[in-house]
Amino acid sequence: MKTILSIVYLFAAAHLLAGEGLKVGDKAADFKLKNVDGKYVSLVDFPQAKGFVIVFTCNTCPYAKAYQNRFIALDKEYKAKGFPVIAINANDPAVEPGDSYEAMVTRYNEKKYSFPYLFDQKQEVFRIYGATKTPHTFLLEKNEKEELIVKYIGAVDDNYQDASAVKQAYLKNAINALLSNREPDPNSTKAIGCGVKQKT
């Protein structure tokens, strides 16, 4: 499994060098990032998972804040069905101090996240995946070879301001499609949020 993931990481890194992120149908890279509890987390640490909801997010963006409770609800609903949420802070705290590791720990405890909240300190993982916004979601599914295949990329739903007014729950519908052995439709939408904060 580790050998396969190393190959996948190199595959994804090639996309990075080509100036691309991952696309639907691509093999996704595993990673090893620091969680808010001080331990390092990789996707290989979840052998029973059928896939993952990878969320590139942060503490400070109004869009990311608006979706915090929805990510908690998604994780509580779908973790038991094999699709846990993995949240990754993609921002550089030198640019946005409110997205420091210490601030992540505080937010995690305040919101009582039911999922890992990882720090992409070197800003390598978000670039490999091709995340441009916070939040930006990537739905992965394991195939028969234990490879992680990208099945959906984009927005969570069509209304960041009001969860009760959502008409199209893109991410949730995509997960339900996979659980029913169907391909998500749509399999991509435009991510809505703040731009990832990077050093210039």
VMD Tcl script that draws the C-alpha trace (Angstrom):
set ca {
  {0.00 0.00 0.00}
  {2.78 2.44 0.92}
  {4.57 1.63 -2.36}
  {1.40 2.34 -4.34}
  {0.89 5.63 -2.53}
  {4.50 6.66 -3.20}
  {3.93 6.06 -6.91}
  {0.68 8.03 -6.77}
  {2.48 10.89 -5.01}
  {5.05 11.02 -7.80}
  {2.25 10.97 -10.36}
  {0.56 13.89 -8.64}
  {3.86 15.73 -8.31}
  {4.23 15.49 -12.09}
  {0.94 17.37 -12.40}
  {2.35 20.01 -10.07}
  {5.45 20.44 -12.18}
  {3.22 20.77 -15.23}
  {1.34 23.55 -13.49}
  {-1.81 21.47 -13.05}
  {-3.86 20.17 -10.17}
  {-5.72 16.90 -9.99}
  {-8.69 16.32 -12.27}
  {-11.67 14.02 -11.92}
  {-10.48 10.50 -12.72}
  {-6.89 11.11 -11.58}
  {-5.14 9.11 -8.91}
  {-4.82 11.25 -5.80}
  {-1.75 11.54 -3.62}
  {-1.58 10.55 0.02}
  {0.19 12.92 2.37}
  {1.54 13.14 5.91}
  {0.53 16.32 7.72}
  {0.46 17.46 11.33}
  {-2.90 17.25 13.07}
  {-4.07 19.61 15.82}
  {-3.26 16.91 18.40}
  {0.42 17.01 17.39}
  {0.33 13.65 15.60}
  {0.89 13.18 11.90}
  {-1.94 11.85 9.76}
  {-1.99 10.10 6.38}
  {-4.88 8.63 4.43}
  {-3.28 5.22 4.78}
  {-4.12 5.49 8.49}
  {-7.78 4.81 7.56}
  {-7.67 1.30 6.06}
  {-11.42 0.74 6.42}
  {-12.37 3.91 4.54}
  {-14.05 3.57 1.14}
  {-12.83 7.05 0.29}
  {-12.38 10.53 1.69}
  {-13.82 14.02 1.65}
  {-10.69 16.18 1.47}
  {-11.46 19.78 2.38}
  {-8.91 22.55 1.90}
  {-10.06 25.23 4.32}
  {-8.84 27.64 7.00}
  {-9.87 29.55 10.12}
  {-10.35 33.04 8.76}
  {-12.18 33.02 5.43}
  {-15.88 33.93 5.80}
  {-16.80 31.17 3.34}
  {-14.80 28.59 5.30}
  {-16.44 29.73 8.53}
  {-19.88 29.45 6.95}
  {-19.25 25.79 6.12}
  {-17.76 24.64 9.43}
  {-20.98 23.18 10.80}
  {-21.81 21.59 7.45}
  {-18.47 19.79 7.41}
  {-19.13 18.50 10.92}
  {-22.55 17.26 9.82}
  {-21.10 15.63 6.68}
  {-18.47 13.81 8.70}
  {-21.00 12.58 11.25}
  {-23.27 11.31 8.48}
  {-20.74 9.75 6.15}
  {-17.78 8.64 8.27}
  {-19.68 5.54 9.37}
  {-20.52 4.88 5.71}
  {-16.84 4.93 4.76}
  {-16.26 8.54 3.69}
  {-14.67 10.55 6.52}
  {-13.84 14.24 6.25}
  {-10.18 15.28 6.33}
  {-9.75 19.06 6.68}
  {-6.50 20.76 5.67}
  {-5.52 24.35 6.44}
  {-3.92 25.53 3.21}
  {-3.09 29.12 4.23}
  {0.31 30.53 5.12}
  {0.10 32.11 8.60}
  {2.84 34.56 7.65}
  {0.26 36.07 5.29}
  {-2.80 35.44 7.48}
  {-1.82 35.15 11.19}
  {-5.29 33.92 12.10}
  {-4.48 30.68 10.30}
  {-1.53 29.72 12.51}
  {-1.23 26.20 13.90}
  {-2.07 27.53 17.38}
  {-5.21 29.17 16.01}
  {-6.14 25.89 14.35}
  {-5.97 24.10 17.70}
  {-8.21 26.76 19.24}
  {-10.76 26.52 16.41}
  {-10.76 22.71 16.56}
  {-11.54 22.79 20.28}
  {-14.13 25.54 19.94}
  {-16.06 23.80 17.17}
  {-15.43 20.27 18.47}
  {-14.50 19.02 15.00}
  {-15.16 15.30 14.60}
  {-12.44 15.00 11.95}
  {-8.69 15.68 11.66}
  {-7.65 19.28 11.02}
  {-4.24 19.17 9.35}
  {-1.67 21.88 8.67}
  {-0.18 22.08 5.16}
  {2.77 23.99 6.57}
  {4.96 23.75 3.46}
  {1.96 24.46 1.19}
  {2.80 21.44 -0.93}
  {-0.37 19.37 -0.68}
  {-2.85 22.02 -1.78}
  {-0.70 22.72 -4.84}
  {-0.56 19.04 -5.80}
  {-4.31 18.74 -5.49}
  {-4.88 22.04 -7.25}
  {-6.97 23.70 -4.56}
  {-7.45 27.41 -5.19}
  {-10.13 28.38 -2.67}
  {-11.05 27.94 0.95}
  {-13.08 25.83 1.06}
  {-12.28 23.58 -1.92}
  {-13.41 19.95 -1.76}
  {-12.04 16.80 -3.37}
  {-14.03 13.56 -3.08}
  {-11.85 10.46 -3.38}
  {-12.87 6.83 -3.73}
  {-10.71 3.72 -3.30}
  {-10.77 1.33 -6.22}
  {-10.13 -2.43 -6.19}
  {-6.36 -1.72 -6.28}
  {-6.62 0.51 -3.18}
  {-5.82 3.53 -5.34}
  {-7.50 6.82 -4.48}
  {-9.41 8.13 -7.47}
  {-10.79 11.67 -7.68}
  {-14.57 11.52 -8.20}
  {-15.72 15.06 -7.50}
  {-14.03 18.47 -7.20}
  {-15.50 21.82 -6.28}
  {-18.10 23.44 -4.05}
  {-19.97 21.90 -1.15}
  {-23.35 23.23 -2.27}
  {-25.01 26.21 -3.95}
  {-25.59 28.48 -0.94}
  {-22.73 29.27 1.43}
  {-24.76 31.92 3.26}
  {-27.72 29.81 4.35}
  {-27.59 26.04 4.80}
  {-31.38 25.88 5.02}
  {-31.71 27.46 1.57}
  {-29.44 24.98 -0.27}
  {-31.05 23.65 -3.45}
  {-28.09 21.67 -4.81}
  {-26.00 19.75 -2.27}
  {-23.23 18.92 -4.74}
  {-20.81 17.17 -2.40}
  {-23.45 15.22 -0.50}
  {-25.08 14.12 -3.75}
  {-21.70 12.99 -5.06}
  {-21.04 10.84 -1.98}
  {-24.52 9.32 -2.21}
  {-23.89 8.50 -5.86}
  {-20.71 6.59 -5.00}
  {-22.51 4.73 -2.21}
  {-25.08 3.68 -4.83}
  {-22.36 2.56 -7.28}
  {-23.03 5.49 -9.58}
  {-20.75 8.22 -10.89}
  {-21.40 11.71 -9.48}
  {-23.30 14.06 -11.76}
  {-22.09 16.75 -11.82}
  {-18.58 15.57 -10.99}
  {-17.18 19.09 -10.76}
  {-18.39 22.57 -9.86}
  {-16.72 25.93 -9.34}
  {-15.28 26.23 -5.83}
  {-16.55 29.35 -4.08}
  {-14.44 30.94 -1.37}
  {-11.36 32.99 -0.54}
  {-8.15 32.52 -2.46}
  {-5.51 30.41 -0.73}
  {-3.07 32.74 1.09}
  {0.45 32.16 -0.21}
  {3.76 33.93 0.23}
  {4.54 36.07 -2.79}
}
mol new
graphics top color blue
foreach p $ca { graphics top sphere $p radius 0.5 }
foreach p [lrange $ca 0 end-1] q [lrange $ca 1 end] { graphics top cylinder $p $q radius 0.2 }
display resetview
